[in-house]
Protein backbone atom coordinates (compact mmCIF):
# COMPACT_ATOMS: atom_id res chain seq x y z
CA UNK A 1 0.00 0.00 0.00
CA UNK A 2 1.39 3.37 -1.00
CA UNK A 3 1.48 6.30 1.37
CA UNK A 4 -1.07 8.86 0.29
CA UNK A 5 -0.89 12.62 0.43
CA UNK A 6 -3.75 12.83 2.95
CA UNK A 7 -3.54 15.19 5.87
CA UNK A 8 -1.30 13.73 8.57
CA UNK A 9 -4.14 13.00 10.98
CA UNK A 10 -6.00 11.08 8.28
CA UNK A 11 -3.09 8.74 7.59
CA UNK A 12 -3.23 5.44 9.44
CA UNK A 13 -0.59 4.73 12.07
CA UNK A 14 1.86 2.01 11.10
CA UNK A 15 2.65 -0.75 13.56
CA UNK A 16 5.94 0.84 14.68
CA UNK A 17 4.20 4.12 15.43
CA UNK A 18 1.46 2.35 17.37
CA UNK A 19 3.90 0.30 19.40
CA UNK A 20 6.18 3.22 20.25
CA UNK A 21 3.33 5.60 21.07
CA UNK A 22 1.80 2.97 23.36
CA UNK A 23 5.15 2.12 24.99
CA UNK A 24 6.04 5.79 25.38
CA UNK A 25 2.72 6.52 27.09
CA UNK A 26 3.18 3.53 29.40
CA UNK A 27 6.64 4.80 30.33
CA UNK A 28 5.48 8.38 30.88
CA UNK A 29 2.62 7.22 33.12
CA UNK A 30 5.17 5.36 35.27
CA UNK A 31 7.40 8.44 35.28
CA UNK A 32 4.51 10.56 36.56
CA UNK A 33 4.26 8.36 39.64
CA UNK A 34 8.04 8.31 40.08
CA UNK A 35 8.07 12.10 39.98
CA UNK A 36 5.38 12.18 42.69
CA UNK A 37 7.63 10.02 44.86
CA UNK A 38 10.62 12.29 44.20
CA UNK A 39 8.57 15.36 45.10
CA UNK A 40 7.64 13.71 48.41
CA UNK A 41 11.29 12.89 49.12
CA UNK A 42 12.78 16.25 48.16
CA UNK A 43 13.79 18.51 51.01
CA UNK A 44 15.19 21.30 48.83
CA UNK A 45 12.61 23.95 47.91
CA UNK A 46 14.20 24.78 44.52
CA UNK A 47 14.42 21.13 43.52
CA UNK A 48 10.85 20.48 44.64
CA UNK A 49 9.66 23.45 42.55
CA UNK A 50 11.62 22.16 39.56
CA UNK A 51 10.15 18.66 39.98
CA UNK A 52 6.59 19.96 40.25
CA UNK A 53 7.06 22.10 37.12
CA UNK A 54 8.61 19.18 35.22
CA UNK A 55 5.76 16.90 36.29
CA UNK A 56 3.04 19.32 35.15
CA UNK A 57 4.60 21.13 32.20
CA UNK A 58 6.57 18.27 30.68
CA UNK A 59 5.48 14.75 31.56
CA UNK A 60 1.75 15.37 32.16
CA UNK A 61 1.37 17.32 28.92
CA UNK A 62 3.23 14.65 26.97
CA UNK A 63 1.01 11.93 28.41
CA UNK A 64 -2.11 13.90 27.50
CA UNK A 65 -0.96 14.49 23.91
CA UNK A 66 0.06 10.88 23.24
CA UNK A 67 -3.08 9.56 24.95
CA UNK A 68 -5.28 11.78 22.76
CA UNK A 69 -3.51 10.50 19.63
CA UNK A 70 -3.95 6.87 20.63
CA UNK A 71 -7.61 7.39 21.56
CA UNK A 72 -8.24 9.08 18.21
CA UNK A 73 -6.70 6.07 16.47
CA UNK A 74 -8.84 3.67 18.52
CA UNK A 75 -5.87 2.07 20.29
CA UNK A 76 -6.39 0.68 23.79
CA UNK A 77 -4.44 2.72 26.34
CA UNK A 78 -1.78 1.24 28.64
CA UNK A 79 -2.54 0.88 32.33
CA UNK A 80 -1.42 3.60 34.71
CA UNK A 81 -0.07 2.97 38.19
CA UNK A 82 -2.03 4.65 41.00
CA UNK A 83 -1.06 8.16 42.05
CA UNK A 84 1.02 8.48 45.19
CA UNK A 85 -0.31 10.41 48.18
CA UNK A 86 1.46 13.57 49.27
CA UNK A 87 3.58 13.09 52.36
CA UNK A 88 5.90 15.31 54.32
CA UNK A 89 9.59 14.61 53.83
CA UNK A 90 10.03 14.39 57.63
CA UNK A 91 7.64 11.42 57.70
CA UNK A 92 10.00 9.36 55.53
CA UNK A 93 12.71 7.60 57.55
CA UNK A 94 16.17 8.92 56.73
CA UNK A 95 17.44 5.52 55.61
CA UNK A 96 14.52 5.06 53.22
CA UNK A 97 14.59 8.55 51.75
CA UNK A 98 16.15 9.63 48.47
CA UNK A 99 18.58 12.50 48.95
CA UNK A 100 18.25 15.61 46.80
CA UNK A 101 21.44 14.97 44.77
CA UNK A 102 20.22 11.41 44.07
CA UNK A 103 16.83 12.72 42.96
CA UNK A 104 18.46 15.26 40.64
CA UNK A 105 20.63 12.56 39.07
CA UNK A 106 17.72 10.14 38.61
CA UNK A 107 15.55 12.82 37.01
CA UNK A 108 18.45 13.82 34.76
CA UNK A 109 18.77 10.19 33.63
CA UNK A 110 15.02 10.09 32.94
CA UNK A 111 15.24 13.25 30.84
CA UNK A 112 18.26 11.93 28.89
CA UNK A 113 16.59 8.57 28.25
CA UNK A 114 13.43 10.37 27.18
CA UNK A 115 15.36 12.52 24.71
CA UNK A 116 16.91 9.44 23.11
CA UNK A 117 13.51 7.75 22.85
CA UNK A 118 11.93 10.90 21.38
CA UNK A 119 14.69 11.04 18.79
CA UNK A 120 14.06 7.40 17.88
CA UNK A 121 10.29 7.85 17.55
CA UNK A 122 10.88 10.95 15.41
CA UNK A 123 13.11 8.83 13.19
CA UNK A 124 10.71 5.91 12.70
CA UNK A 125 7.51 7.94 12.36
CA UNK A 126 6.08 8.62 8.93
CA UNK A 127 3.27 10.90 10.02
CA UNK A 128 4.40 14.51 10.26
CA UNK A 129 2.26 15.24 13.33
CA UNK A 130 3.99 12.47 15.29
CA UNK A 131 7.44 13.57 14.11
CA UNK A 132 6.67 17.15 15.09
CA UNK A 133 5.20 16.19 18.47
CA UNK A 134 8.19 14.05 19.48
CA UNK A 135 10.64 16.63 18.20
CA UNK A 136 8.94 19.14 20.53
CA UNK A 137 9.09 16.62 23.40
CA UNK A 138 12.81 16.17 22.78
CA UNK A 139 13.46 19.92 22.77
CA UNK A 140 11.46 20.40 25.95
CA UNK A 141 13.32 17.59 27.73
CA UNK A 142 16.62 19.17 26.69
CA UNK A 143 15.54 22.51 28.19
CA UNK A 144 14.49 20.86 31.46
CA UNK A 145 17.73 18.89 31.57
CA UNK A 146 19.75 22.09 31.15
CA UNK A 147 17.75 23.76 33.93
CA UNK A 148 18.40 20.77 36.17
CA UNK A 149 22.14 20.86 35.42
CA UNK A 150 22.21 24.55 36.31
CA UNK A 151 20.33 23.89 39.55
CA UNK A 152 22.63 20.97 40.41
CA UNK A 153 25.70 23.14 39.88
CA UNK A 154 24.26 25.90 42.07
CA UNK A 155 23.55 23.40 44.85
CA UNK A 156 26.96 21.72 44.59
CA UNK A 157 25.46 18.36 43.59
CA UNK A 158 27.50 17.84 40.41
CA UNK A 159 30.27 15.32 40.90
CA UNK A 160 32.88 15.68 38.18
CA UNK A 161 35.20 12.89 37.11
CA UNK A 162 38.94 13.28 37.73
CA UNK A 163 40.66 15.80 35.47
CA UNK A 164 43.60 14.54 33.43
CA UNK A 165 46.51 16.90 33.63
CA UNK A 166 49.34 15.95 31.31
Secondary structure, DSSP 8 states (H G I E B T S, - for coil): -------GGGS---HHHHHHHHHHHHHHHHHHHHHHHHHHH---HHHHHHHHHHIIIIIIHHHHHHHHHHHHHT--------------GGGS-GGGS--HHHHHHHHHHHHHHHHHHHHHHHHH--SHHHHHHHHHHHHHHHHHHHHHHHHHHHHT----------
